[in-house]
């Protein structure tokens, strides 16, 4: 409703503008840059928060012999830290002058760039801040799904001298696909929500909107520039993106899911 009006949240009068707000947003090059940023965030998020814990859960369940509980605890503990604290800690870790990553790079004769002012790198660091929050939870859910996989199947595959990658892809992935789809959906939904806090705390969308995404852009447009109509259009675009992703997921992924009995 608000996307069809020009209103600054202060004036008592709302001016109807029809589709002018939509046209303005679609013609804005900043909007397309933010769309690209959002896609990059989603790709990084799905890989690091879904694919990596999936593999680590497999290693912990079927390949490790000792120390399983220790690794479970170590991987889950970071998810208990708030995003604000995590953002400040990651800011120190990647500080090019005083952070450990900069010191390590200096040992090899390299210089750590100022990530908050480097396009591309800033998205990667912001994603890491958000990833640690969800990584441990996703890892435990996938771990619980793998605990239901029959040990007899795994032992039979090992007796046939099947390599670990075949056991993972041919046995574990199909039998844990229901848990995996749940985590995949959560990654899609959280992928551009969790990065809002580190963007707000660390970069405010900079440099030159290189770290902004749809959620932050909608917030900034409404509560910094008071362009409620434009912000509402961005919110509608975000909704359409979510619906499209979930439609593709249910259409092409859900069909392959295995449910016991």
C-alpha positions in Angstrom: 0.0 0.0 0.0 2.7 2.5 1.0 4.7 1.7 -2.2 2.1 3.6 -4.2 2.4 6.8 -2.2 5.0 9.5 -1.5 5.1 10.0 2.2 7.9 10.9 4.7 6.3 9.5 7.9 5.9 13.0 9.2 3.5 14.8 6.8 -0.2 14.1 7.5 -0.8 14.0 3.8 0.1 11.0 1.6 0.5 11.8 -2.1 -0.6 9.0 -4.5 2.0 8.4 -7.2 0.9 5.1 -8.7 3.8 3.1 -10.1 6.2 6.0 -10.1 8.1 4.6 -7.1 8.5 1.2 -8.8 9.8 2.9 -12.0 12.2 5.1 -10.0 13.6 2.1 -8.1 14.0 0.0 -11.3 15.9 2.8 -13.0 18.2 3.4 -10.1 21.7 1.9 -10.7 22.3 1.7 -6.9 19.3 -0.7 -6.6 20.9 -3.0 -9.2 24.2 -2.9 -7.3 22.4 -3.8 -4.1 20.6 -6.6 -5.9 24.0 -8.0 -7.0 25.3 -7.7 -3.4 22.3 -9.6 -2.1 22.8 -12.4 -4.6 26.5 -12.6 -3.5 25.5 -12.7 0.2 23.1 -15.5 -0.5 25.6 -17.6 -2.4 28.3 -17.2 0.3 25.7 -17.8 3.0 24.3 -21.0 1.4 27.8 -22.4 0.8 29.4 -21.6 4.2 26.3 -22.1 6.3 24.9 -25.1 4.5 27.5 -27.0 2.5 30.4 -26.7 4.9 28.5 -27.8 8.1 26.9 -30.7 6.0 30.4 -32.0 5.2 31.6 -31.4 8.8 28.6 -33.2 10.2 29.4 -36.2 8.0 33.1 -36.2 9.1 32.1 -35.9 12.8 29.5 -38.7 12.6 31.1 -41.3 10.4 34.9 -40.6 10.1 36.0 -39.3 13.5 36.9 -41.9 16.2 37.8 -39.6 19.1 36.9 -36.1 20.3 33.5 -35.9 18.6 31.8 -34.1 21.6 34.7 -31.6 21.9 34.3 -30.6 18.2 30.5 -30.4 18.6 30.9 -28.0 21.5 33.6 -25.9 19.8 31.5 -25.5 16.7 28.3 -24.6 18.5 29.6 -22.1 21.1 30.0 -19.2 18.7 26.3 -19.3 17.9 25.7 -18.2 21.5 27.4 -14.9 21.0 25.3 -11.9 19.8 25.8 -10.5 16.3 26.9 -7.2 17.7 29.7 -8.7 19.8 30.6 -11.0 16.9 30.8 -8.0 14.5 33.2 -6.2 16.9 35.4 -9.3 17.3 35.6 -9.9 13.6 36.4 -6.2 13.1 39.5 -6.7 15.4 40.5 -10.0 13.8 40.6 -8.5 10.3 42.1 -5.1 11.4 45.0 -4.6 8.9 47.2 -3.0 11.6 46.5 -4.7 14.9 44.5 -7.8 14.0 45.9 -11.4 13.9 45.1 -11.8 10.2 47.1 -8.7 9.4 50.0 -9.9 11.6 49.9 -13.3 9.9 50.0 -11.7 6.4 52.9 -9.6 7.5 54.9 -12.7 8.4 54.7 -13.7 4.7 55.6 -10.3 3.5 52.0 -9.4 2.5 49.9 -6.4 3.4 46.3 -6.9 4.6 44.0 -4.5 2.7 41.5 -2.3 4.6 38.6 -4.7 4.1 35.9 -2.2 5.0 37.0 0.0 2.1 37.6 -2.8 -0.4 34.7 -3.9 -2.6 34.1 -7.6 -2.7 36.2 -8.2 0.4 33.8 -6.3 2.6 31.0 -8.6 1.6 33.1 -11.7 2.5 33.9 -10.3 5.9 30.4 -9.2 6.7 29.2 -12.7 5.6 31.6 -14.3 8.0 30.2 -12.3 10.9 26.7 -13.6 10.1 27.8 -17.1 9.3 29.3 -17.9 12.8 25.8 -17.2 14.3 24.0 -19.8 12.3 26.9 -22.3 11.6 26.7 -24.2 14.9 22.9 -24.5 14.9 22.9 -25.8 11.3 25.7 -28.2 12.1 23.8 -29.7 15.1 20.6 -30.1 13.0 22.4 -31.9 10.2 24.3 -34.0 12.8 21.0 -35.1 14.3 19.8 -36.1 10.9 22.9 -38.2 10.2 22.4 -40.0 13.6 19.4 -41.7 12.1 21.4 -43.2 9.2 21.8 -46.9 9.7 25.3 -47.9 10.7 24.7 -51.2 8.8 24.5 -49.3 5.5 27.7 -47.5 6.2 29.6 -50.7 7.2 28.3 -52.5 4.2 29.6 -49.7 2.0 33.0 -49.8 3.7 33.2 -53.6 3.3 32.7 -53.0 -0.5 35.6 -50.5 -0.2 33.4 -47.5 -1.2 35.3 -44.2 -0.8 34.1 -41.7 1.7 32.9 -39.3 -1.0 30.6 -42.1 -2.4 29.3 -42.9 1.1 28.5 -39.3 1.5 26.9 -38.6 -1.8 25.1 -42.0 -2.4 24.0 -42.9 1.1 24.2 -40.0 3.6 22.9 -37.2 1.4 19.7 -39.0 0.2 18.9 -40.3 3.7 19.4 -36.9 5.4 17.8 -34.9 2.7 14.8 -33.9 4.8 17.0 -32.2 7.4 19.1 -30.7 4.6 16.1 -29.1 3.0 15.0 -27.6 6.3 18.4 -26.0 6.7 18.5 -24.9 3.1 15.2 -23.1 3.5 16.4 -21.5 6.7 19.6 -20.4 4.9 17.6 -18.7 2.2 15.4 -16.9 4.7 18.2 -15.9 7.0 20.7 -15.2 4.3 20.0 -11.5 3.9 18.5 -11.0 7.3 21.5 -11.9 9.5 23.9 -9.6 7.7 21.8 -6.5 8.7 23.4 -6.2 12.1 27.0 -6.4 11.0 26.3 -4.0 8.1 24.7 -1.5 10.6 27.5 -1.9 13.2 30.6 -2.0 10.9 30.0 -0.4 7.5 26.6 1.3 7.2 26.4 0.0 3.7 29.8 1.4 2.6 32.0 1.9 0.7 29.6 3.3 -1.9 26.9 0.7 -1.1 29.4 -2.1 -1.7 28.3 -3.9 1.5 24.6 -3.0 1.5 21.8 -5.5 0.7 18.0 -5.3 0.2 17.1 -5.5 3.9 19.5 -2.8 5.0 18.6 -0.6 2.0 14.9 -0.8 2.8 15.7 0.2 6.4 18.1 3.0 5.4 15.7 4.5 2.8 12.8 4.6 5.3 14.5 5.6 8.6 17.4 7.7 7.3 16.0 9.4 4.2 12.3 9.1 5.2 11.4 7.9 1.7 8.7 5.5 2.8 7.4 4.8 -0.7 10.8 3.8 -2.1 11.5 1.7 1.0 8.2 -0.1 0.5 9.1 -0.9 -3.1 12.4 -2.4 -1.9 10.6 -4.4 0.6 8.2 -5.7 -2.1 11.2 -6.7 -4.3 12.7 -8.5 -1.3 9.4 -10.4 -0.8 9.4 -11.4 -4.5 13.0 -12.6 -4.3 12.1 -14.8 -1.3 9.0 -16.2 -3.0 11.0 -17.0 -6.1 13.8 -18.7 -4.2 11.4 -20.8 -2.2 9.3 -21.7 -5.3 12.5 -23.0 -7.0 13.5 -24.9 -3.9 10.1 -26.6 -3.5 9.8 -27.3 -7.2 13.3 -28.8 -7.9 14.7 -29.8 -4.5 11.7 -31.0 -2.4 10.8 -33.6 -5.0 14.1 -35.4 -4.2 13.6 -35.5 -0.5 13.6 -38.8 1.3 11.2 -39.2 4.3 11.4 -42.3 6.4 8.3 -44.6 6.0 
